[in-house]
Amino acid sequence: MTWSPANRRYNFRVVILSLFYAAFLLGAVYGFKHHLVTGPLAWVAAILPALPIIGIFAAIGLYLVEEQDEYLRMLMVRQTLWASGFALSIATIWGFLESFELVGHVESYYVAVLWFGGLGLGACANKLTIGRGS
Amino acid sequence: MNNRLKVLRAERNWSQGDLADKLEVSRQSVNAIETGRYDPSLPLAFKIAELFELAIEDVFVSPSKEA
């Protein structure tokens, strides 16, 4: 399969943001583990790893704006719908289970993990229904 | 939506990649349209028809007229 220019830019942005995520997360974990961050700095250190994740959401939006190929754009839209439906459904179910004390607490940032997993599900759904190349 | 894209392309000895380049879309798009898995937007349908110097209805089969 071939990559569109918008797709290449999207991949590049995701790689860069992933590197920032890894660096920020490692820095925050190290900082908190060794009690190096307190007060306002603790807030900054805690929020920093979230920013590249938000950046990836923005990169997906930017991809949808920049993608000139309507078919490829539609595939990504379908993937994000799958991702949103999947992540929100699991989060909702888990929320009720947690409320009734049937399961333990899970940090809310795992919704983003579910959402990215949902993108993978969406890609599979695309492949099974309308395909991608051949 | 059924269409005559494959036949029209074959008549000109164009590969899917050739057609994709002329339409400025991906080969995946041409494949999806050709196999009826994706219905192009009206602007893209016009672009395809104009490339083959045909009317849209000579390229794409109206769903209401399909058997």
Backbone of each chain as ProteinMPNN parsed JSONL, in Angstrom:
{"seq_chain_A": "MTWSPANRRYNFRVVILSLFYAAFLLGAVYGFKHHLVTGPLAWVAAILPALPIIGIFAAIGLYLVEEQDEYLRMLMVRQTLWASGFALSIATIWGFLESFELVGHVESYYVAVLWFGGLGLGACANKLTIGRGS", "coords_chain_A": {"N_chain_A": [[0.822, -1.193, 0.0], [0.325, 2.309, -0.551], [1.46, 5.423, 0.844], [-0.179, 8.428, 1.467], [0.752, 11.918, 1.041], [-0.262, 13.374, 3.235], [-0.671, 11.322, 5.035], [1.941, 10.5, 5.481], [2.946, 12.762, 6.759], [1.351, 12.692, 9.03], [2.195, 10.261, 10.22], [4.843, 10.956, 10.785], [4.478, 13.039, 12.646], [3.22, 11.61, 14.701], [5.239, 9.856, 15.486], [7.197, 11.668, 16.434], [5.737, 12.884, 18.523], [5.322, 10.65, 20.112], [7.895, 10.129, 20.975], [8.332, 12.391, 22.535], [6.386, 11.881, 24.448], [7.384, 9.558, 25.693], [9.746, 10.601, 26.752], [8.79, 12.639, 28.477], [7.197, 11.128, 30.204], [9.006, 9.329, 31.373], [10.652, 11.188, 32.606], [8.84, 12.366, 34.415], [8.098, 10.176, 36.024], [10.577, 9.542, 37.129], [11.131, 11.94, 38.453], [9.018, 12.11, 40.347], [9.392, 9.738, 41.729], [11.819, 10.131, 42.975], [11.266, 12.245, 44.543], [11.666, 14.833, 43.522], [10.074, 16.723, 42.465], [7.769, 19.111, 43.483], [4.89, 20.963, 44.666], [3.793, 23.549, 42.422], [5.404, 22.704, 40.296], [5.149, 19.978, 40.369], [2.607, 19.656, 39.397], [2.974, 20.487, 36.766], [4.855, 18.587, 35.884], [3.296, 16.311, 36.095], [1.311, 16.739, 34.257], [2.618, 17.049, 31.837], [3.224, 14.501, 30.417], [0.723, 14.006, 29.37], [0.311, 15.844, 27.382], [1.616, 15.209, 24.818], [-0.022, 13.072, 24.113], [-2.493, 14.282, 23.791], [-1.668, 15.786, 21.696], [-1.456, 13.83, 19.737], [-4.126, 13.239, 19.289], [-4.793, 15.675, 18.148], [-3.164, 15.533, 15.916], [-4.416, 13.577, 14.466], [-6.783, 14.89, 13.855], [-5.705, 16.921, 12.294], [-4.707, 15.409, 10.23], [-7.092, 14.563, 9.055], [-7.974, 16.964, 8.073], [-5.96, 17.61, 6.274], [-5.769, 15.487, 4.502], [-6.152, 14.747, 1.184], [-7.246, 12.754, -0.254], [-10.276, 11.384, -0.586], [-11.259, 8.833, -0.006], [-9.315, 7.607, 1.635], [-9.492, 9.409, 3.717], [-12.078, 8.895, 4.603], [-11.724, 6.31, 5.573], [-10.143, 6.789, 7.828], [-11.902, 8.36, 9.323], [-13.87, 6.467, 9.874], [-12.34, 4.733, 11.431], [-11.82, 6.362, 13.675], [-14.384, 6.665, 14.652], [-14.982, 4.074, 15.42], [-13.006, 3.816, 17.375], [-13.826, 5.763, 19.257], [-16.379, 4.838, 19.986], [-15.732, 2.322, 21.031], [-13.907, 2.917, 23.157], [-15.463, 4.631, 24.796], [-17.603, 2.969, 25.403], [-16.425, 0.84, 26.859], [-15.37, 2.348, 28.948], [-17.707, 3.339, 30.102], [-19.03, 0.998, 30.927], [-17.102, 0.042, 32.711], [-17.115, 2.115, 34.546], [-19.647, 1.873, 35.788], [-19.371, -0.679, 36.902], [-17.339, -0.131, 38.659], [-18.574, 1.753, 40.302], [-20.423, 0.151, 41.623], [-18.734, -1.281, 43.081], [-17.584, -3.606, 42.086], [-15.366, -3.923, 40.632], [-11.938, -2.805, 40.685], [-10.425, 0.514, 41.017], [-9.518, 2.291, 38.085], [-7.126, 4.29, 36.463], [-8.118, 7.248, 34.75], [-6.785, 7.914, 32.411], [-6.493, 5.644, 30.987], [-8.532, 5.474, 29.242], [-7.696, 6.756, 26.957], [-5.816, 4.927, 26.104], [-7.503, 2.798, 25.514], [-8.875, 4.031, 23.437], [-6.914, 4.308, 21.473], [-6.485, 1.635, 21.037], [-8.946, 1.075, 19.983], [-8.721, 2.356, 17.552], [-7.176, 0.542, 16.2], [-8.975, -1.584, 16.115], [-10.858, -0.393, 14.478], [-9.391, -0.212, 12.138], [-9.209, -2.903, 11.502], [-11.916, -3.438, 11.124], [-12.404, -1.826, 8.92], [-10.83, -3.145, 7.068], [-12.12, -5.598, 6.918], [-14.621, -4.909, 5.961], [-14.778, -2.698, 3.937], [-12.261, -2.811, 2.984], [-8.736, -2.203, 2.33], [-6.832, -1.175, 0.004], [-5.173, -3.486, -2.26]], "CA_chain_A": [[0.0, 0.0, 0.0], [1.08, 3.549, -0.637], [1.097, 6.439, 1.832], [-0.423, 9.758, 0.915], [1.598, 12.911, 1.729], [-0.868, 13.68, 4.543], [-0.424, 10.157, 5.878], [3.359, 10.533, 5.88], [3.083, 13.83, 7.764], [0.699, 12.188, 10.249], [3.092, 9.277, 10.828], [5.997, 11.682, 11.323], [4.024, 13.744, 13.857], [2.951, 10.629, 15.761], [6.54, 9.366, 15.972], [7.802, 12.744, 17.245], [4.95, 13.027, 19.753], [5.565, 9.458, 20.933], [9.204, 10.32, 21.613], [8.109, 13.372, 23.608], [5.616, 11.2, 25.491], [8.297, 8.677, 26.43], [10.684, 11.441, 27.515], [8.048, 13.304, 29.563], [6.737, 10.126, 31.173], [10.178, 8.866, 32.127], [11.064, 12.311, 33.458], [7.866, 12.533, 35.505], [8.221, 9.025, 36.93], [11.845, 9.715, 37.857], [10.981, 13.098, 39.331], [8.142, 11.797, 41.487], [9.979, 8.638, 42.504], [12.927, 10.657, 43.785], [10.763, 13.43, 45.26], [12.335, 16.026, 42.984], [9.071, 17.707, 42.044], [6.726, 19.416, 44.477], [4.165, 22.198, 44.408], [3.354, 23.778, 41.038], [6.234, 21.904, 39.387], [4.572, 18.631, 40.355], [1.471, 19.711, 38.458], [3.527, 20.567, 35.399], [5.466, 17.289, 35.574], [2.232, 15.31, 35.963], [0.501, 17.014, 33.054], [3.449, 16.982, 30.621], [3.056, 13.294, 29.577], [-0.591, 14.015, 28.71], [0.289, 16.763, 26.242], [1.838, 14.538, 23.523], [-1.203, 12.243, 23.796], [-3.457, 15.242, 23.228], [-1.093, 16.131, 20.39], [-1.787, 12.772, 18.766], [-5.528, 13.49, 18.899], [-4.766, 16.824, 17.23], [-2.538, 15.081, 14.671], [-5.458, 12.854, 13.719], [-7.652, 15.935, 13.3], [-4.942, 17.6, 11.238], [-4.675, 14.474, 9.099], [-8.4, 14.589, 8.379], [-8.051, 18.236, 7.348], [-4.957, 17.671, 5.203], [-5.88, 14.374, 3.557], [-6.873, 15.136, -0.036], [-7.876, 11.554, -0.808], [-11.514, 11.243, 0.194], [-11.429, 7.447, 0.453], [-8.429, 7.433, 2.8], [-10.06, 10.228, 4.789], [-13.236, 8.171, 5.142], [-11.231, 5.179, 6.358], [-9.712, 7.298, 9.14], [-13.105, 8.769, 10.056], [-14.477, 5.236, 10.393], [-11.475, 4.248, 12.528], [-12.004, 7.181, 14.888], [-15.713, 6.349, 15.194], [-14.807, 2.795, 16.127], [-12.199, 4.081, 18.575], [-14.637, 6.49, 20.234], [-17.424, 3.936, 20.463], [-15.1, 1.272, 21.831], [-13.364, 3.472, 24.403], [-16.546, 5.143, 25.641], [-18.412, 1.835, 25.879], [-15.686, 0.156, 27.927], [-15.273, 3.268, 30.089], [-19.027, 3.405, 30.732], [-19.243, -0.278, 31.628], [-16.18, -0.008, 33.855], [-17.575, 3.101, 35.519], [-20.736, 1.299, 36.581], [-18.81, -1.782, 37.7], [-16.567, 0.494, 39.74], [-19.54, 2.366, 41.223], [-21.029, -0.908, 42.448], [-17.609, -1.915, 43.786], [-17.33, -4.951, 41.567], [-13.992, -3.902, 40.114], [-11.117, -1.772, 41.312], [-10.3, 1.781, 40.3], [-8.529, 2.373, 37.006], [-6.888, 5.695, 36.125], [-8.931, 7.616, 33.579], [-6.016, 8.021, 31.167], [-6.585, 4.398, 30.222], [-9.516, 5.681, 28.16], [-6.902, 7.067, 25.757], [-5.237, 3.648, 25.659], [-8.608, 2.087, 24.859], [-9.201, 4.723, 22.197], [-5.908, 3.925, 20.473], [-6.801, 0.247, 20.687], [-10.124, 1.155, 19.114], [-8.258, 2.7, 16.197], [-6.769, -0.735, 15.614], [-10.223, -2.301, 15.802], [-11.436, 0.283, 13.316], [-8.612, -0.598, 10.959], [-9.642, -4.278, 11.173], [-13.286, -3.34, 10.593], [-12.26, -1.302, 7.552], [-10.254, -4.206, 6.231], [-13.118, -6.657, 6.738], [-15.83, -4.441, 5.271], [-14.526, -2.026, 2.648], [-10.903, -3.102, 2.549], [-7.737, -1.14, 2.214], [-5.883, -1.557, -1.044], [-5.079, -4.853, -2.771]], "C_chain_A": [[0.859, 1.247, 0.0], [0.571, 4.532, 0.419], [0.872, 7.752, 1.109], [0.498, 10.734, 1.637], [1.053, 13.249, 3.117], [-0.614, 12.545, 5.533], [1.025, 10.133, 6.365], [3.586, 11.604, 6.949], [2.49, 13.377, 9.1], [1.621, 11.202, 10.973], [4.298, 9.958, 11.486], [5.621, 12.368, 12.637], [3.814, 12.767, 15.016], [4.263, 10.092, 16.339], [7.191, 10.41, 16.885], [7.072, 12.875, 18.585], [5.159, 11.838, 20.69], [6.902, 9.568, 21.667], [9.096, 11.318, 22.773], [7.374, 12.719, 24.775], [6.536, 10.348, 26.36], [9.227, 9.502, 27.321], [9.979, 12.089, 28.714], [7.634, 12.303, 30.645], [7.899, 9.632, 32.036], [10.648, 9.949, 33.098], [10.141, 12.467, 34.657], [7.99, 11.401, 36.52], [9.478, 9.161, 37.783], [11.714, 10.836, 38.897], [10.136, 12.795, 40.564], [8.748, 10.715, 42.383], [11.068, 9.149, 43.447], [12.562, 11.959, 44.498], [11.454, 14.72, 44.814], [11.348, 17.112, 42.609], [8.0, 17.872, 43.125], [6.01, 20.693, 44.043], [3.724, 22.324, 42.955], [4.128, 22.927, 40.021], [5.702, 20.472, 39.283], [3.395, 18.567, 39.381], [1.962, 19.699, 37.016], [4.077, 19.205, 34.981], [4.404, 16.216, 35.345], [1.439, 15.485, 34.666], [1.311, 16.831, 31.765], [3.259, 15.699, 29.792], [1.715, 13.272, 28.833], [-0.565, 14.836, 27.422], [0.595, 16.088, 24.898], [0.662, 13.644, 23.12], [-2.286, 13.124, 23.173], [-2.985, 15.653, 21.826], [-1.415, 15.09, 19.332], [-3.255, 12.899, 18.339], [-5.575, 14.632, 17.874], [-4.18, 16.417, 15.876], [-3.546, 14.32, 13.81], [-6.429, 13.856, 13.085], [-6.992, 16.645, 12.141], [-4.878, 16.711, 9.994], [-5.982, 14.528, 8.31], [-8.574, 15.884, 7.577], [-7.148, 18.198, 6.116], [-5.126, 16.588, 4.139], [-6.754, 14.77, 2.361], [-7.627, 13.963, -0.652], [-9.11, 11.214, 0.025], [-11.727, 9.831, 0.723], [-10.57, 7.184, 1.692], [-8.949, 8.222, 3.998], [-11.237, 9.499, 5.447], [-12.795, 6.985, 6.002], [-10.825, 5.643, 7.76], [-10.912, 7.742, 9.967], [-13.77, 7.537, 10.667], [-13.661, 4.685, 11.564], [-11.718, 5.041, 13.807], [-13.394, 6.949, 15.49], [-15.675, 5.036, 15.975], [-14.083, 3.021, 17.457], [-13.042, 4.752, 19.654], [-15.705, 5.584, 20.829], [-16.867, 2.882, 21.402], [-14.658, 1.818, 23.186], [-14.486, 3.944, 25.337], [-17.404, 4.012, 26.197], [-17.719, 1.135, 27.041], [-15.623, 1.038, 29.173], [-16.601, 3.334, 30.839], [-19.306, 2.14, 31.543], [-18.381, -0.327, 32.891], [-16.619, 0.954, 34.957], [-18.677, 2.56, 36.403], [-20.23, 0.157, 37.47], [-18.054, -1.227, 38.909], [-17.503, 1.114, 40.782], [-20.148, 1.339, 42.158], [-19.974, -1.782, 43.124], [-17.377, -3.37, 43.37], [-15.927, -5.065, 40.977], [-13.235, -2.765, 40.803], [-11.049, -0.511, 40.453], [-9.216, 1.687, 39.223], [-8.37, 3.84, 36.642], [-7.572, 6.03, 34.796], [-8.118, 7.746, 32.294], [-6.024, 6.723, 30.363], [-7.657, 4.472, 29.136], [-8.778, 5.975, 26.853], [-6.273, 5.793, 25.196], [-6.298, 2.836, 24.92], [-8.921, 2.691, 23.499], [-8.19, 4.348, 21.102], [-6.087, 2.457, 20.064], [-7.988, 0.185, 19.74], [-9.767, 1.552, 17.693], [-7.831, 1.429, 15.459], [-7.982, -1.572, 15.225], [-10.868, -1.727, 14.548], [-10.714, -0.084, 12.036], [-9.007, -2.01, 10.513], [-11.035, -4.252, 10.549], [-13.257, -2.814, 9.169], [-11.814, -2.401, 6.603], [-11.322, -5.256, 5.909], [-14.318, -6.191, 5.906], [-15.528, -3.797, 3.921], [-13.092, -2.157, 2.18], [-9.997, -1.902, 2.533], [-6.697, -1.625, 1.218], [-6.08, -2.988, -1.506], [-4.332, -4.801, -4.078]], "O_chain_A": [[1.987, 1.237, 0.494], [-0.588, 4.481, 0.831], [1.653, 8.133, 0.237], [0.982, 10.429, 2.727], [1.821, 13.394, 4.068], [-0.372, 12.781, 6.716], [1.298, 9.79, 7.515], [4.318, 11.388, 7.915], [3.051, 13.643, 10.163], [1.807, 11.293, 12.186], [4.717, 9.591, 12.584], [6.357, 12.287, 13.62], [4.177, 13.051, 16.158], [4.376, 9.898, 17.549], [7.673, 10.084, 17.97], [7.699, 12.966, 19.64], [5.171, 11.997, 21.911], [7.028, 9.159, 22.821], [9.68, 11.123, 23.839], [7.691, 12.965, 25.938], [6.483, 10.403, 27.589], [9.468, 9.159, 28.479], [10.507, 12.088, 29.827], [7.709, 12.593, 31.839], [7.79, 9.532, 33.258], [10.992, 9.671, 34.246], [10.599, 12.676, 35.78], [7.986, 11.637, 37.728], [9.454, 8.93, 38.992], [12.125, 10.695, 40.049], [10.489, 13.174, 41.681], [8.64, 10.761, 43.608], [11.217, 8.662, 44.567], [13.432, 12.678, 44.99], [11.78, 15.581, 45.631], [11.719, 18.275, 42.453], [7.415, 16.901, 43.604], [6.478, 21.41, 43.159], [3.331, 21.34, 42.329], [3.572, 22.49, 39.014], [5.798, 19.839, 38.232], [3.206, 17.59, 38.655], [1.427, 18.989, 36.164], [3.809, 18.725, 33.88], [4.579, 15.325, 34.514], [0.966, 14.519, 34.067], [0.75, 16.496, 30.722], [3.141, 15.791, 28.57], [1.579, 12.612, 27.803], [-1.319, 14.564, 26.488], [-0.098, 16.363, 23.919], [0.382, 13.477, 21.933], [-2.908, 12.764, 22.173], [-3.785, 15.841, 20.91], [-1.624, 15.425, 18.166], [-3.586, 12.691, 17.172], [-6.293, 14.564, 16.876], [-4.627, 16.882, 14.828], [-3.526, 14.41, 12.583], [-6.843, 13.697, 11.936], [-7.63, 16.937, 11.129], [-4.98, 17.189, 8.863], [-5.987, 14.537, 7.079], [-9.235, 15.898, 6.538], [-7.517, 18.689, 5.05], [-4.678, 16.753, 3.004], [-7.934, 15.084, 2.512], [-8.53, 14.15, -1.467], [-9.004, 10.81, 1.183], [-12.314, 9.653, 1.79], [-11.042, 6.611, 2.674], [-8.861, 7.772, 5.14], [-11.376, 9.484, 6.671], [-13.408, 6.69, 7.027], [-11.121, 4.978, 8.753], [-10.942, 7.527, 11.179], [-14.183, 7.555, 11.826], [-14.22, 4.229, 12.561], [-11.812, 4.468, 14.892], [-13.561, 7.03, 16.707], [-16.263, 4.917, 17.05], [-14.477, 2.505, 18.503], [-12.987, 4.366, 20.822], [-15.907, 5.57, 22.043], [-17.457, 2.585, 22.441], [-14.989, 1.257, 24.231], [-14.447, 3.676, 26.538], [-17.876, 4.087, 27.332], [-18.333, 0.867, 28.074], [-15.795, 0.565, 30.296], [-16.62, 3.379, 32.069], [-19.757, 2.202, 32.686], [-18.846, -0.68, 33.974], [-16.509, 0.649, 36.145], [-18.659, 2.754, 37.618], [-20.613, 0.044, 38.635], [-18.117, -1.767, 40.013], [-17.261, 1.016, 41.985], [-20.366, 1.612, 43.339], [-20.265, -2.853, 43.656], [-17.028, -4.228, 44.18], [-15.379, -6.159, 40.842], [-13.833, -1.883, 41.42], [-11.544, -0.475, 39.327], [-8.158, 1.091, 39.424], [-9.361, 4.561, 36.525], [-7.602, 5.227, 33.863], [-8.682, 7.695, 31.201], [-5.613, 6.701, 29.203], [-7.691, 3.643, 28.227], [-9.174, 5.51, 25.784], [-6.203, 5.6, 23.982], [-6.044, 2.267, 23.858], [-9.196, 1.978, 22.534], [-8.565, 4.104, 19.955], [-5.873, 2.088, 18.909], [-8.036, -0.636, 18.824], [-10.427, 1.138, 16.741], [-8.088, 1.264, 14.266], [-8.018, -2.187, 14.159], [-11.353, -2.455, 13.682], [-11.331, -0.249, 10.983], [-9.125, -2.286, 9.319], [-11.302, -4.953, 9.572], [-13.995, -3.294, 8.309], [-12.34, -2.562, 5.502], [-11.416, -5.738, 4.78], [-14.955, -6.997, 5.227], [-15.968, -4.29, 2.883], [-12.739, -1.674, 1.104], [-10.421, -0.758, 2.696], [-5.796, -2.391, 1.56], [-7.076, -3.621, -1.158], [-4.122, -5.836, -4.71]]}, "seq_chain_B": "MNNRLKVLRAERNWSQGDLADKLEVSRQSVNAIETGRYDPSLPLAFKIAELFELAIEDVFVSPSKEA", "coords_chain_B": {"N_chain_B": [[-21.897, 1.005, -5.564], [-22.33, 0.062, -8.858], [-20.061, 0.159, -11.629], [-18.309, 1.119, -14.693], [-15.658, 1.291, -14.607], [-13.41, -0.43, -14.565], [-13.489, -1.625, -17.077], [-13.321, 0.594, -18.767], [-10.849, 1.517, -18.044], [-9.247, -0.626, -18.793], [-9.589, -0.573, -21.535], [-7.979, 1.493, -22.215], [-5.579, 0.619, -21.531], [-4.621, 1.205, -18.98], [-3.179, 0.959, -15.801], [-4.328, 0.408, -12.402], [-2.832, 2.065, -10.871], [-1.962, 3.949, -12.761], [-4.389, 5.205, -13.386], [-5.017, 6.196, -10.882], [-2.961, 8.071, -10.54], [-3.623, 9.9, -12.55], [-6.031, 10.829, -11.593], [-5.264, 11.904, -9.285], [-5.483, 10.575, -6.827], [-5.279, 7.927, -4.354], [-4.088, 4.583, -5.124], [-5.512, 2.729, -3.741], [-7.963, 3.969, -3.495], [-8.9, 3.99, -6.128], [-9.116, 1.251, -6.524], [-11.069, 0.625, -4.595], [-13.261, 2.06, -5.53], [-13.587, 0.997, -8.064], [-14.275, -1.653, -7.522], [-16.679, -1.309, -6.396], [-16.876, -0.919, -3.689], [-16.678, 1.498, -2.587], [-18.344, 4.522, -2.929], [-17.718, 7.242, -4.926], [-17.374, 10.797, -4.179], [-19.467, 13.425, -5.526], [-17.887, 15.462, -6.875], [-15.522, 13.948, -7.38], [-16.55, 11.879, -8.9], [-17.37, 13.305, -11.143], [-14.877, 14.137, -12.009], [-13.726, 11.723, -12.725], [-15.432, 10.912, -14.802], [-15.006, 12.999, -16.598], [-12.339, 12.61, -17.188], [-12.445, 10.325, -18.712], [-13.852, 11.337, -20.74], [-16.639, 11.15, -20.783], [-20.159, 11.008, -19.897], [-21.356, 11.139, -16.511], [-23.259, 9.121, -16.005], [-22.522, 7.29, -17.892], [-20.406, 6.081, -16.869], [-20.909, 5.384, -14.213], [-23.343, 3.255, -12.741], [-26.633, 3.965, -12.131], [-28.043, 3.35, -8.969], [-30.804, 2.983, -8.847], [-31.397, 2.01, -11.292], [-30.273, -0.393, -11.487], [-30.394, -3.912, -11.973]], "CA_chain_B": [[-22.457, 1.412, -6.848], [-21.625, -0.567, -9.978], [-19.51, 1.119, -12.607], [-17.568, 0.541, -15.824], [-14.298, 1.816, -14.479], [-12.4, -1.435, -14.924], [-13.532, -1.787, -18.535], [-12.816, 1.836, -19.363], [-9.407, 1.554, -17.76], [-8.619, -1.67, -19.61], [-9.613, -0.111, -22.933], [-6.873, 2.45, -22.396], [-4.367, -0.048, -21.017], [-4.137, 1.884, -17.78], [-3.225, 0.201, -14.551], [-5.013, 1.164, -11.338], [-1.899, 3.12, -10.465], [-2.011, 5.015, -13.778], [-5.64, 5.951, -13.205], [-4.9, 6.921, -9.605], [-2.112, 9.244, -10.783], [-4.371, 10.885, -13.361], [-7.104, 11.392, -10.76], [-4.611, 12.436, -8.077], [-5.961, 9.867, -5.636], [-4.476, 6.735, -4.091], [-4.503, 3.383, -5.85], [-6.554, 2.093, -2.917], [-9.239, 4.617, -3.82], [-9.336, 3.472, -7.437], [-9.517, -0.142, -6.301], [-12.334, 0.603, -3.833], [-14.345, 2.556, -6.401], [-13.738, 0.032, -9.158], [-14.932, -2.868, -7.03], [-17.986, -0.936, -5.848], [-16.864, -0.875, -2.222], [-16.737, 2.903, -2.171], [-18.97, 5.433, -3.892], [-17.005, 8.526, -4.868], [-18.168, 12.026, -4.055], [-19.871, 13.954, -6.837], [-16.747, 16.062, -7.578], [-14.609, 12.919, -7.879], [-17.259, 11.169, -9.975], [-17.265, 14.176, -12.319], [-13.473, 14.11, -12.451], [-13.527, 10.432, -13.399], [-16.172, 10.952, -16.068], [-14.331, 13.951, -17.498], [-11.086, 11.992, -17.622], [-12.79, 9.386, -19.788], [-14.661, 12.122, -21.692], [-17.968, 10.539, -20.79], [-21.087, 11.523, -18.89], [-21.285, 10.334, -15.28], [-24.1, 7.914, -16.12], [-21.855, 6.316, -18.764], [-19.354, 5.449, -16.055], [-21.528, 4.801, -13.018], [-24.703, 2.757, -12.926], [-27.527, 4.466, -11.089], [-28.588, 2.242, -8.158], [-32.229, 2.777, -9.139], [-31.532, 1.343, -12.595], [-29.635, -1.708, -11.43], [-31.375, -5.015, -11.986]], "C_chain_B": [[-21.635, 0.775, -7.98], [-21.125, 0.497, -10.964], [-18.706, 0.378, -13.669], [-16.092, 0.926, -15.772], [-13.232, 0.82, -14.952], [-12.318, -1.604, -16.44], [-12.918, -0.569, -19.216], [-11.299, 1.945, -19.196], [-8.668, 0.573, -18.658], [-8.564, -1.251, -21.075], [-8.447, 0.82, -23.242], [-5.539, 1.881, -21.921], [-3.759, 0.685, -19.821], [-4.194, 0.912, -16.61], [-4.02, 1.019, -13.54], [-4.139, 2.334, -10.879], [-1.902, 4.281, -11.448], [-3.242, 5.882, -13.573], [-5.584, 6.791, -11.919], [-4.066, 8.194, -9.789], [-2.869, 10.318, -11.544], [-5.462, 11.574, -12.537], [-6.568, 12.075, -9.506], [-5.239, 11.87, -6.809], [-5.065, 8.649, -5.435], [-4.979, 5.563, -4.936], [-5.585, 2.637, -5.072], [-7.929, 2.668, -3.249], [-9.788, 4.072, -5.129], [-9.849, 2.049, -7.281], [-10.88, -0.214, -5.613], [-13.504, 1.054, -4.703], [-14.656, 1.508, -7.479], [-14.514, -1.211, -8.727], [-16.273, -2.568, -6.347], [-18.044, -0.884, -4.335], [-16.935, 0.552, -1.704], [-17.348, 3.729, -3.295], [-18.284, 6.786, -3.804], [-17.959, 9.699, -4.661], [-18.524, 12.497, -5.459], [-18.697, 14.626, -7.566], [-15.781, 15.012, -8.147], [-15.252, 12.128, -9.01], [-17.203, 11.991, -11.264], [-15.855, 14.12, -12.897], [-13.178, 12.829, -13.234], [-14.195, 10.458, -14.769], [-15.467, 11.865, -17.073], [-13.017, 13.385, -18.017], [-11.337, 11.04, -18.793], [-13.627, 10.054, -20.879], [-16.037, 11.488, -21.89], [-18.864, 11.26, -19.786], [-21.017, 10.604, -17.666], [-22.074, 9.031, -15.421], [-23.535, 6.882, -17.095], [-20.73, 5.59, -18.026], [-19.972, 4.706, -14.878], [-22.969, 4.4, -13.301], [-25.562, 3.263, -11.776], [-28.104, 3.298, -10.299], [-30.054, 1.958, -8.474], [-32.437, 2.051, -10.462], [-30.854, -0.019, -12.627], [-30.689, -2.786, -11.342], [-31.52, -5.61, -10.606]], "O_chain_B": [[-20.416, 0.931, -8.047], [-21.702, 1.576, -11.095], [-18.458, -0.823, -13.561], [-15.384, 0.884, -16.778], [-12.284, 1.185, -15.647], [-11.233, -1.712, -17.011], [-12.098, -0.696, -20.126], [-10.582, 2.402, -20.086], [-7.613, 0.884, -19.21], [-7.595, -1.549, -21.773], [-7.993, 0.917, -24.383], [-4.516, 2.567, -21.91], [-2.539, 0.769, -19.68], [-5.146, 0.145, -16.463], [-4.347, 2.18, -13.789], [-4.623, 3.417, -10.551], [-1.852, 5.445, -11.05], [-3.169, 7.111, -13.581], [-6.041, 7.934, -11.882], [-4.411, 9.255, -9.269], [-2.771, 11.503, -11.225], [-5.775, 12.745, -12.753], [-7.305, 12.731, -8.768], [-5.491, 12.595, -5.847], [-4.192, 8.375, -6.258], [-6.12, 5.546, -5.397], [-6.459, 1.997, -5.657], [-8.927, 1.948, -3.28], [-10.968, 3.737, -5.237], [-10.886, 1.686, -7.837], [-11.738, -1.01, -5.996], [-14.6, 0.499, -4.623], [-15.812, 1.188, -7.756], [-15.316, -1.748, -9.492], [-16.914, -3.461, -5.792], [-19.126, -0.814, -3.753], [-17.218, 0.785, -0.529], [-16.93, 3.648, -4.45], [-18.264, 7.409, -2.743], [-19.158, 9.615, -4.923], [-17.959, 12.032, -6.449], [-18.516, 14.39, -8.761], [-15.282, 15.167, -9.261], [-14.58, 11.749, -9.969], [-17.013, 11.44, -12.348], [-15.668, 14.063, -14.112], [-12.485, 12.842, -14.251], [-13.593, 10.072, -15.771], [-15.351, 11.534, -18.253], [-12.627, 13.65, -19.154], [-10.547, 10.964, -19.734], [-14.054, 9.399, -21.83], [-16.517, 11.321, -23.012], [-18.39, 12.019, -18.94], [-20.66, 9.432, -17.782], [-21.611, 7.969, -15.004], [-23.997, 5.742, -17.134], [-20.182, 4.604, -18.519], [-19.617, 3.565, -14.583], [-23.708, 5.097, -13.996], [-25.264, 3.025, -10.605], [-28.606, 2.346, -10.896], [-30.497, 0.813, -8.379], [-33.523, 1.536, -10.727], [-30.855, -0.707, -13.648], [-31.738, -2.606, -10.724], [-32.297, -6.546, -10.416]]}, "name": "protein", "num_of_chains": 2, "seq": "MTWSPANRRYNFRVVILSLFYAAFLLGAVYGFKHHLVTGPLAWVAAILPALPIIGIFAAIGLYLVEEQDEYLRMLMVRQTLWASGFALSIATIWGFLESFELVGHVESYYVAVLWFGGLGLGACANKLTIGRGSMNNRLKVLRAERNWSQGDLADKLEVSRQSVNAIETGRYDPSLPLAFKIAELFELAIEDVFVSPSKEA"}
